[in-house]
Amino acid sequence: MTTPCAACFPAPRPPRSPHRRAVASAPMRVSFAGGGSDLPSVARQGGGRVVGAAIDLRVRVVVEPFDRGWVRMESASPAFRAARAAGHPAEDAGAGAARVITRRRGDPPRDDVTFRLIEAALSVAGVGDGVAIRIETEMSPGGGLGGSASAAVAALFALRASVGEAAAPEELSREAVAIERERLSNACGAQDQVFAAFGGLLDLTFDARGCSGVSPLPVGSADLVSALSSGLLLVDTEVRRVSGEVLDRMDADAAGGARGELVSAAGDVARGFEIGSLPLVLSGMRRGAAAKVRLSGPASALALALGQRLDGLGVEVLRVCGAGGGGHVLVWAPAERHARILDALGPCVVRRPALGAPGVRGEPG
C-alpha cells in the first residue's frame, strides 16, 4: 500500500497549554540507496526514490505542564543521557549536561539552532505557554542519521499528546518537513522525517513537493534482514555539520546527472529485498555509494579517506550517511571480518544498528 505524504505547511492552531505529561521517541535512519534523490531540486527532474531503514538510535522528547505565561526549553546532551541512564543526578553529567532556556510568552523566539526547532514545533502544535519541553538525544546533532528530523517528529507527537490529541504518521512527517524547510530554511530532503514517523524498512518515492509515496519493503527472506544487519557498522567521524550547509554547496548539474543512478540503485536494493538476495542488495548499495561520490566528492571526502584505511580488510560497502561532510560512514562487511576492521579503526566510535525500528511512539513517563 502506498501512502501519499506531499509536504505543505500546516495551518496554525489556536494557542493552548499542555494539561498532562507526555513522552515520545522517534528513530534515526540509514538509507541503503537513493539518498540525495529526495531533494526537491533533484526529484523535480524525474522523481526520486530512497530505500532504507529506521534504526534503534532514538531521540526522546518530554513535554510537561509548566507555569502559565512561561516556556521552558531544554536540550540534553549525550553526557546527560549517560548520567541519567546510570541513575546519577543530572548535575553529575557536568557543565555541558543540558542547555536550558526559560522565556515569557511573547518574548522573541530563540535563534539557536536547537531551540529554533523546538520553537517551530511549539508554533505548529499551537502550544503557546505553560509548557516545559526537553529533547534528549543519544548523540550530538549533525551525525548524518536524521537526528533533527527525529527530534521534530517526536516533539510534535509529544506536544499533541500533552493536549489530548493524536496525529497520523503522514501528518507528523509532513509537518516536520515543513518545520525544517519553511521555519528553519534548511535545504533538506524529506526522507528523514518519514523514517522517523513510520519506522520499519521502507521504499519511498519523491517529487518536487516532497515524499509522494511510502511503501513497506517486501522482504523475500527473513534471513536477509538478519544477515544485512549483522554486517553493518556505523563509524562516527566525530565531525558534526549542518546538512543544509553541505547541500547548499552541492553542484546542481552534478545532482541532476546523478539522479538516475541514485534511483536505479534504490531499485536494485528494493529488488534484492523482494527476492531475498543479499548480493543484489549489496550491489545496489555499492552502486548508490558510487553515485553519491559523483554527486558531491568533497562531501564524501571523509568516507573516501576511511576507505583507504580499511583497504584490503574485506569491506564490501562504504558510503557516507546523510548529506556527508562529516557525521557517520556506513560500512558493511561479513561479521567475521569485523575484528580486523575494528582494530584498524582504533579509537573511533562504532555503532551496530538494528534495522527496522518502530516509528514514533509514546513512552512511559
C-alpha positions in Angstrom: 0.0 0.0 0.0 1.3 3.4 -0.9 0.6 6.4 1.3 0.9 10.0 -0.1 2.7 12.5 2.1 3.5 15.5 0.0 4.8 18.4 2.1 2.8 21.5 2.7 2.9 24.0 5.6 0.3 23.1 8.2 -2.4 25.6 9.2 -1.8 27.3 12.6 -3.8 26.0 15.6 -5.3 28.2 18.3 -2.9 28.7 21.3 -3.3 26.2 24.1 -1.3 24.8 27.0 -0.4 21.2 27.9 -2.6 19.6 30.6 -0.6 16.4 31.1 2.9 15.0 30.8 3.7 13.2 27.5 6.9 11.4 26.4 7.6 10.3 22.9 10.6 8.9 21.0 11.4 8.6 17.3 14.1 6.6 15.5 17.0 7.8 13.4 17.7 6.2 10.0 20.1 4.8 7.5 19.4 4.8 3.8 20.8 1.9 1.7 20.5 3.7 -1.6 18.9 6.7 -3.3 19.8 9.3 -0.7 20.1 12.7 -2.4 17.3 12.0 -4.9 14.8 13.1 -2.3 16.0 16.7 -2.5 13.4 18.9 -4.3 15.9 20.2 -6.8 16.7 16.6 -7.8 13.3 15.0 -7.5 11.7 17.5 -9.7 13.8 16.3 -12.7 12.0 13.0 -12.9 11.3 11.8 -9.3 13.4 10.3 -6.5 13.5 7.1 -4.6 15.1 6.1 -1.3 15.3 2.6 0.2 16.4 2.4 3.8 15.5 1.6 7.4 14.7 3.2 10.8 17.4 2.1 13.3 17.4 1.7 17.1 19.0 5.0 17.8 16.2 7.2 19.1 15.5 10.8 20.1 13.3 11.2 23.2 11.1 14.3 23.9 9.5 15.0 27.2 6.6 17.6 27.5 5.2 18.7 30.8 2.8 21.4 32.1 4.7 24.5 33.4 3.9 27.9 34.8 1.3 29.8 32.8 2.8 32.5 30.7 6.2 30.8 30.6 8.0 28.4 28.2 10.9 26.3 29.4 13.1 24.6 26.7 15.9 22.1 27.4 18.3 20.2 25.1 20.1 17.4 26.9 23.5 16.2 25.7 24.8 12.6 25.5 26.6 13.3 28.8 23.2 14.0 30.4 21.8 10.8 28.8 24.7 8.7 30.3 24.3 10.1 33.8 20.6 9.7 33.7 20.9 6.0 32.5 23.4 5.3 35.3 20.9 6.7 37.9 23.1 9.8 38.7 21.6 13.3 39.2 21.7 15.5 36.1 24.3 17.8 37.6 26.7 14.9 37.7 26.9 14.9 33.9 28.9 18.1 34.0 28.5 21.6 32.9 27.5 20.6 29.4 24.8 18.2 30.5 21.9 20.3 29.4 21.1 23.7 27.9 18.1 25.3 29.4 16.2 28.5 28.4 13.1 29.9 30.1 11.3 32.7 28.5 8.0 34.6 28.8 5.2 34.1 26.4 5.5 36.7 23.7 9.3 37.1 24.0 11.1 36.8 20.7 11.8 33.1 19.8 15.3 31.8 20.4 17.5 31.8 17.3 19.9 29.0 18.4 19.7 26.0 16.0 18.4 23.6 18.6 15.9 25.9 20.2 14.7 27.2 16.8 13.5 23.6 16.1 11.7 23.5 19.5 10.2 26.9 18.9 8.9 25.9 15.5 7.4 22.7 16.9 5.6 24.7 19.6 4.2 27.0 17.0 3.0 24.2 14.7 1.4 22.4 17.6 -0.3 25.6 18.8 1.3 25.4 22.3 2.0 29.0 23.4 2.9 28.8 27.0 2.6 26.8 30.2 5.0 24.2 28.8 8.3 22.6 29.5 9.9 20.6 26.7 13.1 18.6 26.8 14.9 16.9 23.9 17.2 14.0 24.8 19.4 12.5 22.1 21.9 9.7 22.1 24.5 11.8 20.1 25.2 15.4 19.3 23.4 17.0 16.3 24.9 16.7 12.8 25.6 13.0 12.9 24.1 12.3 9.4 21.4 9.9 10.7 18.4 12.3 10.6 18.5 13.3 14.2 16.9 16.7 13.8 14.0 15.2 11.9 13.6 12.6 14.6 13.5 15.4 17.2 10.9 17.3 15.2 8.7 14.3 14.8 9.0 13.2 18.5 8.3 16.8 19.6 5.2 17.1 17.5 3.9 13.8 18.8 4.5 14.6 22.4 3.1 18.1 22.2 -0.1 16.7 20.6 -0.4 14.0 23.2 0.1 16.6 26.0 -3.1 18.4 24.9 -5.0 15.1 24.3 -4.6 14.9 20.5 -3.1 12.2 18.2 -1.7 12.5 14.7 -1.1 10.0 12.0 2.5 9.4 10.7 1.6 11.1 7.4 0.7 14.3 9.2 3.7 14.3 11.6 6.2 13.7 8.7 4.5 16.5 6.6 4.7 19.0 9.5 8.3 18.0 10.3 9.4 18.6 6.7 7.6 22.0 6.8 9.4 22.9 10.0 12.8 22.3 8.5 12.2 23.8 5.1 9.9 26.8 6.0 10.7 27.7 9.6 14.4 26.8 9.7 15.2 27.4 6.0 17.1 24.1 5.8 17.7 22.8 2.3 16.7 19.3 3.3 15.1 16.3 1.6 12.1 14.5 3.0 13.3 11.0 3.8 14.4 11.5 7.4 11.0 12.7 8.7 9.2 9.8 7.0 11.5 7.2 8.6 11.1 8.9 12.0 7.3 8.9 11.7 6.7 5.5 10.1 9.7 3.3 11.2 10.5 -0.1 9.7 12.0 -0.9 6.3 10.7 1.5 3.7 10.7 2.2 0.0 10.0 5.9 -0.5 9.3 7.9 -3.7 9.6 11.7 -4.1 8.5 14.5 -6.3 9.2 18.2 -6.2 6.9 18.8 -3.2 8.3 16.0 -1.0 7.5 12.4 -0.3 4.9 11.1 -2.7 4.7 7.5 -1.5 5.6 5.3 1.4 5.7 1.5 1.0 7.0 -1.1 3.4 9.8 -3.1 1.7 8.7 -6.5 0.7 11.2 -9.0 2.3 11.6 -12.3 0.5 13.6 -13.9 3.2 13.7 -13.2 7.0 17.4 -14.3 6.9 18.2 -11.4 4.6 17.5 -8.7 7.2 19.5 -10.6 9.8 22.5 -11.0 7.5 22.4 -7.4 6.4 22.1 -6.1 10.0 24.9 -8.3 11.3 27.3 -6.9 8.8 26.5 -3.2 9.3 28.8 -0.8 11.2 28.3 2.9 11.6 31.6 4.7 12.0 31.5 8.0 13.8 33.8 10.5 12.1 33.4 12.9 15.1 32.9 15.7 12.6 29.5 17.4 13.0 27.9 19.6 10.4 24.7 21.2 9.4 23.3 19.2 6.5 21.7 22.2 4.8 25.0 23.9 4.5 26.5 20.8 2.9 23.6 20.6 0.4 23.8 24.3 -0.4 27.3 23.7 -1.8 26.1 20.8 -4.0 26.5 21.4 -7.7 23.1 21.4 -9.3 24.3 19.9 -12.6 26.0 17.1 -10.8 22.9 16.4 -8.7 20.8 16.2 -11.9 23.2 13.9 -13.5 23.4 11.6 -10.6 19.6 11.3 -10.1 19.0 8.4 -12.5 21.8 6.4 -11.0 20.7 7.0 -7.4 17.1 6.0 -8.3 18.3 2.9 -10.2 20.5 1.9 -7.2 17.5 2.2 -4.9 15.6 -0.1 -7.3 18.3 -2.7 -7.2 18.2 -2.7 -3.4 14.4 -3.0 -3.3 14.6 -5.9 -5.8 17.2 -7.6 -3.7 14.9 -7.4 -0.6 12.0 -8.7 -2.6 13.7 -11.8 -3.8 15.8 -12.3 -0.7 19.2 -11.7 -2.4 21.9 -10.2 -0.2 24.4 -9.9 -3.1 21.9 -7.8 -5.1 21.2 -5.6 -2.0 24.9 -5.0 -1.5 25.4 -4.4 -5.2 22.7 -1.7 -5.2 24.3 -0.2 -2.1 27.7 0.0 -3.8 26.1 1.5 -6.9 24.4 4.1 -4.8 27.6 4.9 -2.9 29.4 5.5 -6.2 26.7 7.8 -7.3 26.9 9.8 -4.1 30.6 10.3 -4.6 29.9 11.7 -8.1 27.1 13.8 -6.6 29.5 15.5 -4.2 33.1 14.5 -4.0 34.0 16.9 -1.2 31.1 15.8 1.0 32.4 12.2 0.6 36.0 13.0 1.4 35.9 11.5 4.9 34.4 8.3 3.6 37.0 8.1 0.9 39.8 8.6 3.4 38.2 5.9 5.6 38.1 3.6 2.7 41.8 3.9 2.2 42.4 3.0 5.9 40.3 -0.1 5.5 41.6 -1.2 2.1 42.3 -4.9 2.0 40.1 -5.8 5.0 37.2 -7.1 3.1 34.8 -4.1 3.3 32.1 -4.6 0.7 30.1 -1.4 1.1 31.4 2.0 2.3 29.3 5.2 2.0 28.6 8.5 3.7 25.4 8.8 5.7 23.1 11.8 5.1 24.5 14.7 3.2 28.1 13.8 4.0 30.7 16.3 5.1 31.0 14.5 8.5 28.7 12.6 10.7 28.8 8.8 10.2 30.1 6.5 7.5 28.2 3.2 6.8 30.4 0.2 6.4 29.2 -3.3 5.5 31.4 -6.4 5.8 30.7 -10.0 6.8 30.7 -10.2 10.6 33.8 -12.5 10.7 35.8 -9.6 9.2 34.7 -7.1 11.8 37.5 -7.7 14.3 40.2 -6.7 11.9 38.2 -3.7 10.7 37.6 -2.5 14.3 41.3 -2.9 15.0 42.1 -0.7 12.0 39.6 1.9 13.2 41.3 2.3 16.5 39.5 4.6 18.9 36.7 5.5 16.6 33.2 5.2 18.0 31.5 2.4 16.0 27.7 1.7 16.3 26.0 -1.5 15.3 22.4 -0.5 14.4 19.4 -2.8 14.5 17.3 -2.4 11.4 13.5 -1.9 11.2 13.0 0.0 14.4 9.4 1.2 15.1 8.4 4.7 14.2 7.5 7.5 16.6 5.7 6.3 19.7 4.6 7.3 23.1 6.6 6.1 26.1 6.0 5.7 29.8 6.8 8.8 31.7 
